[in-house]
Amino acid sequence: YMHALGLPLLLGTGGQQFVEQAVRWNHAREVVLGVTVPVLWTCLAASVALSYCSAMACARVVGASSSVMLNLVLTGSRFLSVVISACWFNAPPYPPLLMWVGAALVVAGSTNFVLSPK
C-alpha cells in the first residue's frame, strides 16, 4: 500500500508510459514453480516478500543494537541498491561522475553522523 500513494502523481505526469509498461508486463508470461503467471504479478509478489523481509530485519537490528546502527545499515543497503541499479539495469551508458560523487557523499555523511561522538 505504501507505493500506491505515489501512483496518482506518476499517472498524472506521463502516466500513459506506465500504463503501457504495466500492460506489457501483465501480458508477458513466466513459469514460476511450474505455474505460468504474468511477470507483473511475479514482480509484485517478490516486492511484497522482500519488503516484509526488510521490515523484519530492521526490527531485529533495532532490537539487537540501536536505531543509529539501523540508520547506518539502511544507508549502506540503499547505497548498494543505487550502485547495482546504476551499473546493472541502466548500463551502458554508465552514470556520470557526479552521480558517483553524490552517492559517496551521502554514505560519507551518514557514516560521519553515526560515528561522531554525541
C-alpha positions as semicolon CSV with decimal commas, in nm:
position;residue;x (nm);y (nm);z (nm)
1;Y;0,000;0,000;0,000
2;M;0,290;0,241;0,063
3;H;0,379;0,253;-0,306
4;A;0,020;0,320;-0,409
5;L;0,034;0,667;-0,251
6;G;0,266;0,793;-0,527
7;L;0,069;0,631;-0,808
8;P;-0,161;0,931;-0,876
9;L;0,145;1,155;-0,911
10;L;0,307;0,917;-1,160
11;L;-0,011;0,872;-1,358
12;G;-0,062;1,249;-1,372
13;T;0,282;1,309;-1,521
14;G;0,319;1,095;-1,831
15;G;0,112;0,812;-1,692
16;Q;0,048;0,661;-2,033
17;Q;0,400;0,515;-2,039
18;F;0,345;0,349;-1,701
19;V;0,013;0,206;-1,811
20;E;0,165;0,069;-2,133
21;Q;0,451;-0,094;-1,938
22;A;0,206;-0,247;-1,689
23;V;0,001;-0,391;-1,975
24;R;0,316;-0,537;-2,134
25;W;0,423;-0,694;-1,803
26;N;0,074;-0,826;-1,746
27;H;0,072;-0,997;-2,088
28;A;0,429;-1,131;-2,056
29;R;0,424;-1,477;-1,901
30;E;0,678;-1,652;-1,684
31;V;0,685;-2,002;-1,534
32;V;0,720;-1,991;-1,155
33;L;0,718;-2,320;-0,964
34;G;0,553;-2,492;-1,258
35;V;0,273;-2,234;-1,288
36;T;0,253;-1,978;-1,568
37;V;0,193;-1,631;-1,421
38;P;0,219;-1,276;-1,555
39;V;0,556;-1,108;-1,497
40;L;0,376;-0,812;-1,336
41;W;0,236;-1,031;-1,058
42;T;0,568;-1,211;-1,011
43;C;0,742;-0,875;-0,960
44;L;0,467;-0,760;-0,724
45;A;0,488;-1,078;-0,513
46;A;0,869;-1,050;-0,496
47;S;0,843;-0,685;-0,392
48;V;0,594;-0,761;-0,113
49;A;0,801;-1,054;0,015
50;L;1,126;-0,857;0,012
51;S;0,963;-0,557;0,182
52;Y;0,841;-0,787;0,458
53;C;1,188;-0,940;0,498
54;S;1,341;-0,592;0,512
55;A;1,097;-0,479;0,781
56;M;1,170;-0,790;0,990
57;A;1,545;-0,740;0,950
58;C;1,510;-0,376;1,060
59;A;1,320;-0,483;1,369
60;R;1,593;-0,733;1,456
61;V;1,872;-0,477;1,408
62;V;1,696;-0,226;1,633
63;G;1,633;-0,499;1,890
64;A;1,998;-0,606;1,887
65;S;2,156;-0,260;1,876
66;S;2,021;0,091;1,828
67;S;1,832;0,300;1,577
68;V;2,159;0,474;1,489
69;M;2,308;0,143;1,377
70;L;1,992;0,075;1,177
71;N;2,041;0,411;1,004
72;L;2,394;0,308;0,904
73;V;2,280;-0,034;0,782
74;L;1,994;0,113;0,577
75;T;2,221;0,377;0,423
76;G;2,468;0,108;0,319
77;S;2,187;-0,103;0,177
78;R;2,045;0,187;-0,022
79;F;2,392;0,278;-0,149
80;L;2,445;-0,076;-0,277
81;S;2,099;-0,069;-0,433
82;V;2,180;0,252;-0,621
83;V;2,516;0,116;-0,740
84;I;2,367;-0,213;-0,858
85;S;2,075;-0,038;-1,030
86;A;2,301;0,214;-1,200
87;C;2,555;-0,040;-1,321
88;W;2,337;-0,339;-1,396
89;F;2,000;-0,215;-1,513
90;N;2,085;0,121;-1,672
91;A;2,421;0,045;-1,827
92;P;2,556;0,125;-2,078
93;P;2,585;0,420;-2,070
94;Y;2,716;0,426;-1,718
95;P;2,607;0,702;-1,482
96;P;2,802;1,028;-1,486
97;L;3,076;1,107;-1,238
98;L;2,854;1,345;-1,039
99;M;2,617;1,059;-0,952
100;W;2,905;0,865;-0,802
101;V;3,029;1,171;-0,614
102;G;2,681;1,233;-0,473
103;A;2,638;0,870;-0,368
104;A;2,979;0,870;-0,198
105;L;2,897;1,195;-0,016
106;V;2,571;1,051;0,115
107;V;2,748;0,744;0,251
108;A;3,030;0,952;0,398
109;G;2,785;1,194;0,561
110;S;2,574;0,916;0,711
111;T;2,879;0,732;0,838
112;N;3,019;1,052;0,987
113;F;2,688;1,126;1,159
114;V;2,656;0,775;1,303
115;L;3,015;0,752;1,423
116;S;3,055;1,106;1,558
117;P;3,065;1,141;1,938
118;K;2,741;1,273;2,083
